[in-house]
Amino acid sequence: MAFDYSKLKGRIVEKFDTQQAFSKAIGLSEKSVSDKLNGKKSWKQKEIMKAINVLQIADGEVQDYFFKEKVQNF
């Protein structure tokens, strides 16, 4: 199952300007964050919690940022 992280990417730019600054804020390498945002690696629960905190994502919006499924075109 693939997830759509476009809204998350936008929030990162809105709050931190760069993925590099966001990566530092949550204690991950820029490569690791890039892999997660591009669906190459999965987010761990602790990483999601850190991201929610630094990006100031409301509880009711978490699903929109981390669990929105990609729509497949056939």
Distance bins in CASP14 RR format, pairs under 12 A and 6 or more apart:
PFRMAT RR
TARGET T0000
AUTHOR 0000-0000-0000
RMODE 2
METHOD distances of the structure
MODEL  1
1 39 0 0 0 0 0 1 0 0 0 0 0
1 42 0 0 0 0 0 1 0 0 0 0 0
1 67 0 0 0 0 1 0 0 0 0 0 0
1 68 0 0 0 0 0 1 0 0 0 0 0
1 69 1 0 0 1 0 0 0 0 0 0 0
1 70 0 0 0 0 1 0 0 0 0 0 0
1 71 0 0 0 0 0 1 0 0 0 0 0
1 72 0 0 0 0 0 1 0 0 0 0 0
2 38 0 0 0 0 0 1 0 0 0 0 0
2 39 1 0 0 1 0 0 0 0 0 0 0
2 40 0 0 0 0 0 1 0 0 0 0 0
2 42 0 0 0 0 0 1 0 0 0 0 0
2 67 0 0 0 0 0 1 0 0 0 0 0
2 68 0 0 0 0 0 1 0 0 0 0 0
2 69 1 0 0 1 0 0 0 0 0 0 0
2 70 1 0 1 0 0 0 0 0 0 0 0
2 71 0 0 0 0 1 0 0 0 0 0 0
2 72 1 0 0 1 0 0 0 0 0 0 0
3 9 0 0 0 0 0 1 0 0 0 0 0
3 36 0 0 0 0 1 0 0 0 0 0 0
3 37 0 0 0 0 1 0 0 0 0 0 0
3 38 0 0 0 0 0 1 0 0 0 0 0
3 39 1 0 0 1 0 0 0 0 0 0 0
3 40 0 0 0 0 0 1 0 0 0 0 0
3 41 0 0 0 0 0 1 0 0 0 0 0
3 42 0 0 0 0 1 0 0 0 0 0 0
3 43 0 0 0 0 1 0 0 0 0 0 0
3 48 0 0 0 0 0 1 0 0 0 0 0
3 63 0 0 0 0 0 1 0 0 0 0 0
3 64 0 0 0 0 0 1 0 0 0 0 0
3 65 0 0 0 0 1 0 0 0 0 0 0
3 66 1 0 0 1 0 0 0 0 0 0 0
3 67 1 0 0 1 0 0 0 0 0 0 0
3 68 1 0 0 1 0 0 0 0 0 0 0
3 69 1 0 0 1 0 0 0 0 0 0 0
3 70 1 0 0 1 0 0 0 0 0 0 0
3 71 0 0 0 0 0 1 0 0 0 0 0
4 10 0 0 0 0 0 1 0 0 0 0 0
4 37 0 0 0 0 0 1 0 0 0 0 0
4 38 0 0 0 0 0 1 0 0 0 0 0
4 39 0 0 0 0 1 0 0 0 0 0 0
4 63 0 0 0 0 0 1 0 0 0 0 0
4 64 0 0 0 0 1 0 0 0 0 0 0
4 65 0 0 0 0 1 0 0 0 0 0 0
4 66 0 0 0 0 1 0 0 0 0 0 0
4 67 0 0 0 0 1 0 0 0 0 0 0
4 68 1 0 1 0 0 0 0 0 0 0 0
4 69 1 0 0 1 0 0 0 0 0 0 0
4 70 1 0 1 0 0 0 0 0 0 0 0
4 71 1 0 0 1 0 0 0 0 0 0 0
4 72 0 0 0 0 0 1 0 0 0 0 0
5 11 0 0 0 0 1 0 0 0 0 0 0
5 12 0 0 0 0 1 0 0 0 0 0 0
5 19 0 0 0 0 0 1 0 0 0 0 0
5 33 0 0 0 0 0 1 0 0 0 0 0
5 34 0 0 0 0 0 1 0 0 0 0 0
5 35 0 0 0 0 0 1 0 0 0 0 0
5 36 1 0 0 1 0 0 0 0 0 0 0
5 37 1 0 1 0 0 0 0 0 0 0 0
5 38 1 0 0 1 0 0 0 0 0 0 0
5 39 1 0 0 1 0 0 0 0 0 0 0
5 40 0 0 0 0 0 1 0 0 0 0 0
5 41 0 0 0 0 0 1 0 0 0 0 0
5 42 0 0 0 0 0 1 0 0 0 0 0
5 43 0 0 0 0 1 0 0 0 0 0 0
5 48 0 0 0 0 0 1 0 0 0 0 0
5 51 0 0 0 0 0 1 0 0 0 0 0
5 64 0 0 0 0 0 1 0 0 0 0 0
5 65 1 0 0 1 0 0 0 0 0 0 0
5 66 1 0 0 1 0 0 0 0 0 0 0
5 67 0 0 0 0 0 1 0 0 0 0 0
5 68 0 0 0 0 1 0 0 0 0 0 0
5 69 0 0 0 0 0 1 0 0 0 0 0
5 70 0 0 0 0 1 0 0 0 0 0 0
6 12 0 0 0 0 0 1 0 0 0 0 0
6 13 0 0 0 0 0 1 0 0 0 0 0
6 37 0 0 0 0 1 0 0 0 0 0 0
6 38 0 0 0 0 0 1 0 0 0 0 0
6 39 0 0 0 0 0 1 0 0 0 0 0
6 64 0 0 0 0 0 1 0 0 0 0 0
6 65 0 0 0 0 1 0 0 0 0 0 0
6 66 0 0 0 0 0 1 0 0 0 0 0
6 68 0 0 0 0 1 0 0 0 0 0 0
6 70 0 0 0 0 1 0 0 0 0 0 0
6 71 0 0 0 0 0 1 0 0 0 0 0
7 13 0 0 0 0 0 1 0 0 0 0 0
7 14 0 0 0 0 0 1 0 0 0 0 0
7 37 0 0 0 0 0 1 0 0 0 0 0
7 55 0 0 0 0 0 1 0 0 0 0 0
7 57 0 0 0 0 1 0 0 0 0 0 0
7 61 0 0 0 0 1 0 0 0 0 0 0
7 62 0 0 0 0 0 1 0 0 0 0 0
7 63 0 0 0 0 0 1 0 0 0 0 0
7 64 1 0 1 0 0 0 0 0 0 0 0
7 65 1 0 1 0 0 0 0 0 0 0 0
7 66 0 0 0 0 1 0 0 0 0 0 0
7 67 0 0 0 0 0 1 0 0 0 0 0
7 68 1 0 0 1 0 0 0 0 0 0 0
8 14 0 0 0 0 0 1 0 0 0 0 0
8 15 0 0 0 0 0 1 0 0 0 0 0
8 16 0 0 0 0 0 1 0 0 0 0 0
8 19 0 0 0 0 0 1 0 0 0 0 0
8 22 0 0 0 0 1 0 0 0 0 0 0
8 33 0 0 0 0 0 1 0 0 0 0 0
8 36 0 0 0 0 1 0 0 0 0 0 0
8 37 1 0 0 1 0 0 0 0 0 0 0
8 38 0 0 0 0 0 1 0 0 0 0 0
8 39 0 0 0 0 0 1 0 0 0 0 0
8 43 0 0 0 0 1 0 0 0 0 0 0
8 47 0 0 0 0 0 1 0 0 0 0 0
8 48 0 0 0 0 0 1 0 0 0 0 0
8 51 1 0 0 1 0 0 0 0 0 0 0
8 52 0 0 0 0 0 1 0 0 0 0 0
8 55 1 0 0 1 0 0 0 0 0 0 0
8 57 0 0 0 0 1 0 0 0 0 0 0
8 61 0 0 0 0 0 1 0 0 0 0 0
8 62 0 0 0 0 0 1 0 0 0 0 0
8 63 0 0 0 0 0 1 0 0 0 0 0
8 64 0 0 0 0 1 0 0 0 0 0 0
8 65 1 0 1 0 0 0 0 0 0 0 0
8 66 1 0 0 1 0 0 0 0 0 0 0
8 67 0 0 0 0 0 1 0 0 0 0 0
8 68 0 0 0 0 1 0 0 0 0 0 0
9 15 0 0 0 0 0 1 0 0 0 0 0
9 16 0 0 0 0 0 1 0 0 0 0 0
9 18 0 0 0 0 0 1 0 0 0 0 0
9 19 0 0 0 0 1 0 0 0 0 0 0
9 22 0 0 0 0 1 0 0 0 0 0 0
9 33 0 0 0 0 0 1 0 0 0 0 0
9 34 0 0 0 0 0 1 0 0 0 0 0
9 36 0 0 0 0 0 1 0 0 0 0 0
9 37 1 0 1 0 0 0 0 0 0 0 0
9 38 0 0 0 0 1 0 0 0 0 0 0
9 39 0 0 0 0 0 1 0 0 0 0 0
9 51 0 0 0 0 0 1 0 0 0 0 0
9 55 0 0 0 0 0 1 0 0 0 0 0
9 65 0 0 0 0 1 0 0 0 0 0 0
9 66 0 0 0 0 0 1 0 0 0 0 0
9 68 0 0 0 0 0 1 0 0 0 0 0
10 16 0 0 0 0 1 0 0 0 0 0 0
10 17 0 0 0 0 0 1 0 0 0 0 0
10 18 0 0 0 0 0 1 0 0 0 0 0
10 19 0 0 0 0 0 1 0 0 0 0 0
10 22 0 0 0 0 0 1 0 0 0 0 0
10 37 0 0 0 0 0 1 0 0 0 0 0
10 55 0 0 0 0 1 0 0 0 0 0 0
10 57 0 0 0 0 0 1 0 0 0 0 0
10 64 0 0 0 0 0 1 0 0 0 0 0
10 65 0 0 0 0 1 0 0 0 0 0 0
11 17 0 0 0 0 0 1 0 0 0 0 0
11 19 0 0 0 0 0 1 0 0 0 0 0
11 22 0 0 0 0 1 0 0 0 0 0 0
11 37 0 0 0 0 0 1 0 0 0 0 0
11 51 0 0 0 0 1 0 0 0 0 0 0
11 52 0 0 0 0 0 1 0 0 0 0 0
11 54 0 0 0 0 0 1 0 0 0 0 0
11 55 1 0 1 0 0 0 0 0 0 0 0
11 56 0 0 0 0 1 0 0 0 0 0 0
11 57 1 0 0 1 0 0 0 0 0 0 0
11 58 0 0 0 0 0 1 0 0 0 0 0
11 61 0 0 0 0 1 0 0 0 0 0 0
11 62 0 0 0 0 0 1 0 0 0 0 0
11 64 0 0 0 0 1 0 0 0 0 0 0
11 65 1 0 0 1 0 0 0 0 0 0 0
11 66 0 0 0 0 0 1 0 0 0 0 0
12 18 0 0 0 0 1 0 0 0 0 0 0
12 19 1 0 0 1 0 0 0 0 0 0 0
12 20 0 0 0 0 0 1 0 0 0 0 0
12 21 0 0 0 0 1 0 0 0 0 0 0
12 22 1 0 1 0 0 0 0 0 0 0 0
12 23 0 0 0 0 1 0 0 0 0 0 0
12 24 0 0 0 0 0 1 0 0 0 0 0
12 25 0 0 0 0 1 0 0 0 0 0 0
12 26 0 0 0 0 0 1 0 0 0 0 0
12 30 0 0 0 0 0 1 0 0 0 0 0
12 33 0 0 0 0 1 0 0 0 0 0 0
12 34 0 0 0 0 0 1 0 0 0 0 0
12 36 0 0 0 0 0 1 0 0 0 0 0
12 37 0 0 0 0 1 0 0 0 0 0 0
12 51 0 0 0 0 1 0 0 0 0 0 0
12 54 0 0 0 0 1 0 0 0 0 0 0
12 55 1 0 0 1 0 0 0 0 0 0 0
12 56 0 0 0 0 0 1 0 0 0 0 0
12 57 0 0 0 0 0 1 0 0 0 0 0
12 65 0 0 0 0 1 0 0 0 0 0 0
13 19 0 0 0 0 1 0 0 0 0 0 0
13 20 0 0 0 0 0 1 0 0 0 0 0
13 21 0 0 0 0 1 0 0 0 0 0 0
13 22 0 0 0 0 1 0 0 0 0 0 0
13 37 0 0 0 0 0 1 0 0 0 0 0
13 55 0 0 0 0 0 1 0 0 0 0 0
14 21 0 0 0 0 0 1 0 0 0 0 0
14 22 0 0 0 0 0 1 0 0 0 0 0
14 55 0 0 0 0 1 0 0 0 0 0 0
14 56 0 0 0 0 0 1 0 0 0 0 0
14 57 0 0 0 0 0 1 0 0 0 0 0
14 65 0 0 0 0 0 1 0 0 0 0 0
15 21 0 0 0 0 1 0 0 0 0 0 0
15 22 1 0 0 1 0 0 0 0 0 0 0
15 25 0 0 0 0 1 0 0 0 0 0 0
15 26 0 0 0 0 0 1 0 0 0 0 0
15 51 0 0 0 0 0 1 0 0 0 0 0
15 52 0 0 0 0 0 1 0 0 0 0 0
15 53 0 0 0 0 0 1 0 0 0 0 0
15 54 1 0 0 1 0 0 0 0 0 0 0
15 55 1 0 1 0 0 0 0 0 0 0 0
15 56 1 0 0 1 0 0 0 0 0 0 0
15 57 0 0 0 0 1 0 0 0 0 0 0
15 65 0 0 0 0 0 1 0 0 0 0 0
16 22 1 0 1 0 0 0 0 0 0 0 0
16 23 0 0 0 0 1 0 0 0 0 0 0
16 24 0 0 0 0 1 0 0 0 0 0 0
16 25 1 0 0 1 0 0 0 0 0 0 0
16 26 0 0 0 0 1 0 0 0 0 0 0
16 30 0 0 0 0 0 1 0 0 0 0 0
16 33 0 0 0 0 0 1 0 0 0 0 0
16 51 0 0 0 0 0 1 0 0 0 0 0
16 54 1 0 0 1 0 0 0 0 0 0 0
16 55 0 0 0 0 1 0 0 0 0 0 0
16 56 0 0 0 0 0 1 0 0 0 0 0
17 24 0 0 0 0 0 1 0 0 0 0 0
17 25 0 0 0 0 0 1 0 0 0 0 0
18 24 0 0 0 0 1 0 0 0 0 0 0
18 25 0 0 0 0 0 1 0 0 0 0 0
18 30 0 0 0 0 1 0 0 0 0 0 0
18 33 0 0 0 0 0 1 0 0 0 0 0
18 34 0 0 0 0 0 1 0 0 0 0 0
19 25 0 0 0 0 0 1 0 0 0 0 0
19 26 0 0 0 0 0 1 0 0 0 0 0
19 28 0 0 0 0 1 0 0 0 0 0 0
19 29 0 0 0 0 0 1 0 0 0 0 0
19 30 1 0 1 0 0 0 0 0 0 0 0
19 31 0 0 0 0 1 0 0 0 0 0 0
19 32 0 0 0 0 0 1 0 0 0 0 0
19 33 1 0 1 0 0 0 0 0 0 0 0
19 34 1 0 0 1 0 0 0 0 0 0 0
19 35 0 0 0 0 0 1 0 0 0 0 0
19 36 0 0 0 0 0 1 0 0 0 0 0
19 37 1 0 0 1 0 0 0 0 0 0 0
19 38 0 0 0 0 0 1 0 0 0 0 0
19 51 0 0 0 0 0 1 0 0 0 0 0
20 26 0 0 0 0 0 1 0 0 0 0 0
20 27 0 0 0 0 0 1 0 0 0 0 0
20 28 0 0 0 0 0 1 0 0 0 0 0
20 29 0 0 0 0 1 0 0 0 0 0 0
20 30 1 0 1 0 0 0 0 0 0 0 0
20 31 0 0 0 0 0 1 0 0 0 0 0
20 32 0 0 0 0 0 1 0 0 0 0 0
20 33 0 0 0 0 1 0 0 0 0 0 0
20 34 0 0 0 0 1 0 0 0 0 0 0
21 27 0 0 0 0 0 1 0 0 0 0 0
21 28 0 0 0 0 0 1 0 0 0 0 0
21 30 0 0 0 0 1 0 0 0 0 0 0
21 33 0 0 0 0 0 1 0 0 0 0 0
21 54 0 0 0 0 1 0 0 0 0 0 0
21 55 0 0 0 0 0 1 0 0 0 0 0
22 28 0 0 0 0 1 0 0 0 0 0 0
22 29 0 0 0 0 0 1 0 0 0 0 0
22 30 0 0 0 0 1 0 0 0 0 0 0
22 32 0 0 0 0 0 1 0 0 0 0 0
22 33 1 0 0 1 0 0 0 0 0 0 0
22 34 0 0 0 0 0 1 0 0 0 0 0
22 36 0 0 0 0 0 1 0 0 0 0 0
22 37 0 0 0 0 1 0 0 0 0 0 0
22 47 0 0 0 0 0 1 0 0 0 0 0
22 50 0 0 0 0 0 1 0 0 0 0 0
22 51 1 0 0 1 0 0 0 0 0 0 0
22 53 0 0 0 0 0 1 0 0 0 0 0
22 54 1 0 0 1 0 0 0 0 0 0 0
22 55 1 0 0 1 0 0 0 0 0 0 0
23 29 1 0 0 1 0 0 0 0 0 0 0
23 30 1 0 1 0 0 0 0 0 0 0 0
23 31 0 0 0 0 1 0 0 0 0 0 0
23 32 1 0 0 1 0 0 0 0 0 0 0
23 33 1 0 1 0 0 0 0 0 0 0 0
23 34 0 0 0 0 1 0 0 0 0 0 0
23 35 0 0 0 0 0 1 0 0 0 0 0
23 36 0 0 0 0 1 0 0 0 0 0 0
23 37 0 0 0 0 0 1 0 0 0 0 0
23 47 0 0 0 0 0 1 0 0 0 0 0
23 50 0 0 0 0 0 1 0 0 0 0 0
23 51 0 0 0 0 0 1 0 0 0 0 0
23 54 0 0 0 0 0 1 0 0 0 0 0
24 30 0 0 0 0 1 0 0 0 0 0 0
24 32 0 0 0 0 0 1 0 0 0 0 0
24 33 0 0 0 0 1 0 0 0 0 0 0
24 50 0 0 0 0 0 1 0 0 0 0 0
24 54 0 0 0 0 1 0 0 0 0 0 0
25 33 0 0 0 0 0 1 0 0 0 0 0
25 47 0 0 0 0 0 1 0 0 0 0 0
25 50 1 0 0 1 0 0 0 0 0 0 0
25 51 0 0 0 0 1 0 0 0 0 0 0
25 52 0 0 0 0 0 1 0 0 0 0 0
25 53 0 0 0 0 1 0 0 0 0 0 0
25 54 1 0 1 0 0 0 0 0 0 0 0
25 55 0 0 0 0 1 0 0 0 0 0 0
25 56 0 0 0 0 0 1 0 0 0 0 0
26 32 0 0 0 0 1 0 0 0 0 0 0
26 33 1 0 0 1 0 0 0 0 0 0 0
26 36 0 0 0 0 0 1 0 0 0 0 0
26 43 0 0 0 0 0 1 0 0 0 0 0
26 44 0 0 0 0 0 1 0 0 0 0 0
26 46 0 0 0 0 1 0 0 0 0 0 0
26 47 1 0 0 1 0 0 0 0 0 0 0
26 48 0 0 0 0 1 0 0 0 0 0 0
26 49 0 0 0 0 1 0 0 0 0 0 0
26 50 1 0 1 0 0 0 0 0 0 0 0
26 51 1 0 1 0 0 0 0 0 0 0 0
26 52 0 0 0 0 1 0 0 0 0 0 0
26 53 0 0 0 0 1 0 0 0 0 0 0
26 54 1 0 1 0 0 0 0 0 0 0 0
26 55 0 0 0 0 1 0 0 0 0 0 0
27 33 0 0 0 0 1 0 0 0 0 0 0
27 46 0 0 0 0 0 1 0 0 0 0 0
27 47 0 0 0 0 1 0 0 0 0 0 0
27 50 1 0 0 1 0 0 0 0 0 0 0
27 51 0 0 0 0 0 1 0 0 0 0 0
27 53 0 0 0 0 0 1 0 0 0 0 0
27 54 0 0 0 0 1 0 0 0 0 0 0
28 34 0 0 0 0 1 0 0 0 0 0 0
28 35 0 0 0 0 1 0 0 0 0 0 0
28 36 0 0 0 0 1 0 0 0 0 0 0
28 37 0 0 0 0 0 1 0 0 0 0 0
28 41 0 0 0 0 0 1 0 0 0 0 0
28 43 0 0 0 0 0 1 0 0 0 0 0
28 44 0 0 0 0 1 0 0 0 0 0 0
28 46 0 0 0 0 0 1 0 0 0 0 0
28 47 1 0 0 1 0 0 0 0 0 0 0
28 48 0 0 0 0 0 1 0 0 0 0 0
28 50 0 0 0 0 1 0 0 0 0 0 0
28 51 0 0 0 0 1 0 0 0 0 0 0
28 54 0 0 0 0 0 1 0 0 0 0 0
29 35 0 0 0 0 1 0 0 0 0 0 0
29 36 0 0 0 0 0 1 0 0 0 0 0
29 41 0 0 0 0 0 1 0 0 0 0 0
29 47 0 0 0 0 0 1 0 0 0 0 0
30 36 0 0 0 0 0 1 0 0 0 0 0
30 37 0 0 0 0 0 1 0 0 0 0 0
31 37 0 0 0 0 0 1 0 0 0 0 0
31 38 0 0 0 0 0 1 0 0 0 0 0
31 40 0 0 0 0 1 0 0 0 0 0 0
31 41 0 0 0 0 1 0 0 0 0 0 0
32 38 0 0 0 0 0 1 0 0 0 0 0
32 39 0 0 0 0 0 1 0 0 0 0 0
32 40 0 0 0 0 1 0 0 0 0 0 0
32 41 1 0 0 1 0 0 0 0 0 0 0
32 42 0 0 0 0 0 1 0 0 0 0 0
32 43 0 0 0 0 0 1 0 0 0 0 0
32 44 0 0 0 0 0 1 0 0 0 0 0
32 47 0 0 0 0 1 0 0 0 0 0 0
33 39 0 0 0 0 0 1 0 0 0 0 0
33 40 0 0 0 0 0 1 0 0 0 0 0
33 41 0 0 0 0 1 0 0 0 0 0 0
33 43 0 0 0 0 1 0 0 0 0 0 0
33 47 0 0 0 0 1 0 0 0 0 0 0
33 50 0 0 0 0 0 1 0 0 0 0 0
33 51 0 0 0 0 1 0 0 0 0 0 0
33 54 0 0 0 0 0 1 0 0 0 0 0
34 40 0 0 0 0 1 0 0 0 0 0 0
34 41 0 0 0 0 1 0 0 0 0 0 0
35 41 1 0 1 0 0 0 0 0 0 0 0
35 42 0 0 0 0 1 0 0 0 0 0 0
35 43 0 0 0 0 0 1 0 0 0 0 0
35 47 0 0 0 0 0 1 0 0 0 0 0
36 42 1 0 0 1 0 0 0 0 0 0 0
36 43 1 0 1 0 0 0 0 0 0 0 0
36 44 0 0 0 0 1 0 0 0 0 0 0
36 47 1 0 0 1 0 0 0 0 0 0 0
36 48 0 0 0 0 1 0 0 0 0 0 0
36 51 0 0 0 0 1 0 0 0 0 0 0
36 66 0 0 0 0 1 0 0 0 0 0 0
37 43 0 0 0 0 1 0 0 0 0 0 0
37 47 0 0 0 0 0 1 0 0 0 0 0
37 51 0 0 0 0 0 1 0 0 0 0 0
37 65 0 0 0 0 0 1 0 0 0 0 0
37 66 0 0 0 0 0 1 0 0 0 0 0
38 70 0 0 0 0 0 1 0 0 0 0 0
39 66 0 0 0 0 0 1 0 0 0 0 0
39 70 0 0 0 0 1 0 0 0 0 0 0
41 47 0 0 0 0 1 0 0 0 0 0 0
42 48 0 0 0 0 0 1 0 0 0 0 0
42 66 0 0 0 0 0 1 0 0 0 0 0
42 67 0 0 0 0 0 1 0 0 0 0 0
43 49 0 0 0 0 1 0 0 0 0 0 0
43 50 0 0 0 0 0 1 0 0 0 0 0
43 51 1 0 0 1 0 0 0 0 0 0 0
43 52 0 0 0 0 0 1 0 0 0 0 0
43 62 0 0 0 0 0 1 0 0 0 0 0
43 65 0 0 0 0 0 1 0 0 0 0 0
43 66 1 0 0 1 0 0 0 0 0 0 0
43 67 0 0 0 0 1 0 0 0 0 0 0
44 50 0 0 0 0 1 0 0 0 0 0 0
44 51 0 0 0 0 0 1 0 0 0 0 0
44 66 0 0 0 0 0 1 0 0 0 0 0
45 51 0 0 0 0 0 1 0 0 0 0 0
45 52 0 0 0 0 0 1 0 0 0 0 0
45 62 0 0 0 0 0 1 0 0 0 0 0
45 66 0 0 0 0 0 1 0 0 0 0 0
46 52 0 0 0 0 0 1 0 0 0 0 0
46 53 0 0 0 0 0 1 0 0 0 0 0
47 53 0 0 0 0 0 1 0 0 0 0 0
47 54 0 0 0 0 0 1 0 0 0 0 0
47 55 0 0 0 0 0 1 0 0 0 0 0
47 66 0 0 0 0 1 0 0 0 0 0 0
48 54 0 0 0 0 0 1 0 0 0 0 0
48 55 0 0 0 0 0 1 0 0 0 0 0
48 57 0 0 0 0 1 0 0 0 0 0 0
48 62 1 0 0 1 0 0 0 0 0 0 0
48 63 0 0 0 0 0 1 0 0 0 0 0
48 65 0 0 0 0 1 0 0 0 0 0 0
48 66 1 0 1 0 0 0 0 0 0 0 0
48 67 0 0 0 0 1 0 0 0 0 0 0
49 55 0 0 0 0 0 1 0 0 0 0 0
49 57 0 0 0 0 0 1 0 0 0 0 0
49 59 0 0 0 0 0 1 0 0 0 0 0
49 62 0 0 0 0 1 0 0 0 0 0 0
49 66 0 0 0 0 0 1 0 0 0 0 0
50 57 0 0 0 0 0 1 0 0 0 0 0
51 57 1 0 0 1 0 0 0 0 0 0 0
51 62 0 0 0 0 1 0 0 0 0 0 0
51 65 0 0 0 0 1 0 0 0 0 0 0
51 66 1 0 0 1 0 0 0 0 0 0 0
52 58 0 0 0 0 1 0 0 0 0 0 0
52 59 0 0 0 0 1 0 0 0 0 0 0
52 60 0 0 0 0 0 1 0 0 0 0 0
52 61 0 0 0 0 1 0 0 0 0 0 0
52 62 1 0 0 1 0 0 0 0 0 0 0
52 63 0 0 0 0 0 1 0 0 0 0 0
52 64 0 0 0 0 0 1 0 0 0 0 0
52 65 1 0 0 1 0 0 0 0 0 0 0
52 66 0 0 0 0 1 0 0 0 0 0 0
53 59 0 0 0 0 0 1 0 0 0 0 0
53 62 0 0 0 0 0 1 0 0 0 0 0
55 61 0 0 0 0 1 0 0 0 0 0 0
55 62 0 0 0 0 0 1 0 0 0 0 0
55 64 0 0 0 0 0 1 0 0 0 0 0
55 65 1 0 0 1 0 0 0 0 0 0 0
55 66 0 0 0 0 0 1 0 0 0 0 0
56 62 0 0 0 0 0 1 0 0 0 0 0
56 65 0 0 0 0 0 1 0 0 0 0 0
57 63 0 0 0 0 0 1 0 0 0 0 0
57 64 0 0 0 0 1 0 0 0 0 0 0
57 65 1 0 1 0 0 0 0 0 0 0 0
57 66 0 0 0 0 1 0 0 0 0 0 0
58 64 0 0 0 0 1 0 0 0 0 0 0
58 65 0 0 0 0 1 0 0 0 0 0 0
59 65 0 0 0 0 0 1 0 0 0 0 0
60 66 0 0 0 0 0 1 0 0 0 0 0
60 67 0 0 0 0 0 1 0 0 0 0 0
61 67 0 0 0 0 0 1 0 0 0 0 0
61 68 0 0 0 0 0 1 0 0 0 0 0
62 68 0 0 0 0 0 1 0 0 0 0 0
63 69 0 0 0 0 0 1 0 0 0 0 0
END
